Amino acid sequence: MTLVRSWAAGILVLVVTEYIQIRAVYDNAVGPEGVGSFGAALVFVHIPNLLCVVLATWAAARVHPDPWRRVPGRHVAAACAVPAAGQLLTVSLRPELANVSSLALWMSTGVLLAGCSMGLLLDKWWEGREA
């Protein structure tokens, strides 16, 4: 049940932050034609996605209770499962991203790994502040 609670928090934060990102960034800055350059993709797609993954990972990690958060494997699974599932969902719904030579696949995978790492580090930092 502790994993489900963490995953629910992660899903809620990921959905809300992605919705805000779509409404604030994609609709206003990117538009239906997409981005024109690597720099624009980085600024308008990947960095906002990184923020969404960090916040979702952090929320899921914060909700994960003791004593289970002291078990590294369970804590990583509780914190990072939702962003990883979101990545798998995105790749399955957009087959053009599933190509191994696709830069978008590697960038989004890098964002996933960096976001999960940063979210877990933020959780550790926050936990140290409370002690």
N, C-alpha and C positions, 0 to 999 in steps of 0.2 A: 504494500500500500504506500510505502514511503516513496518508491520510485514513481508511482502514478501521480502523487501529489507534486513531486518535482517536475515531472513531465507536463502536468497541467499548467503549472506556473510558467514553464518555458514556452508552451504553445501559446498561452494568452499573451505573453510579452512579445513573442515573435510575430504573431498575427497583428497585434496593435501597432508595433513599430514598423512592420512592412506596409501596413495600410497607410500610415502617416507618410512613409517614404514615397509610396506610389502617388498619393495625393499632392504632397508638397514638392517632390523633386521630379518624378517622371512626367506628371501631367503639365507642369509649368516649364521645366527646363529641357527635358529630353524630347517629348512628343512622340507621335506614332512612327516617325521615320528613323528613330534611334539616334545613337550618338555618332559623331563624325570622325572621332579620332580616339587614340588610345588614352590620351590625357583626359578627354571628356568622359570616357567610359570609367576611368579611375575615379574622377571627381564625382560624377553623377550616379554611378552604379555601384562600384565596388567599395568605396569608403562608406557610403550610407549602409550598404549591406553588412560591412564589418561592424558598424555600430549596432545594428539590429541583432547580429549573432552574439556580440559581447553582452548586450543587455539580457538576451534570452538565456544565455549560459549562466550569467551571474544570478538571475532570478531563480533559475532551477537549482543552482548550487546553494543559494541562501535558504531555500525552503527545505532542502534535504536535511533531516534531523540527525542529531547524535543518537546512538553511537555509530550509525551507518556512514556518516560523513567522514569518519576516521578510517574507513576501509577504502583505500585509493581506487580500486577498480569499480566499486559500487558508486563512489562519489563522481568519478569521471563519467560513468554510464548515466547517472542521474542528471548531470549537468549538460552533457554534450549530445545526448541521444536525439533531442528535438531538432537542433540545428543540422545534425547529420541526416535525419529523416527528411528534413526540408530540402537538403541538397539532393538526396535521392529522388524525391518527388519532382523537383525541378528538372533534373536530368531525364527522368522518365517521361515527363510531359513535353519536353522540348528535345526531340531526338537529334537535332543539329548540334546540341551541346555534348552528346554522348561520344562524339568522335575524339579519339585520344589526341589527335593533332590540333584540336580546337583550342585556341588561346583562351576563349571564354571558360572552358571547362577547367583549365589550370588556374586561371585567376579566381574563379569561384571556389575551387578547392583550397587554394591558398587563403582566401578570405575565411573559409570555414575553419581551417586549422588555426589560423592566427586569432580569429574571434573566440574559438573555444579556449585556446591557451590564455588569451587576455582575460576572458570571463572567469576562468579558474584562478588566475593570479589576482584579479580584483576581489574575488571571494576570500582568498587567503589574506590579502591585505586588510579587508574589512573585518575579518575574524580577529586579526591581530590588534586592531583598533579597539575592539570590544573587550579584549582581555585585560 
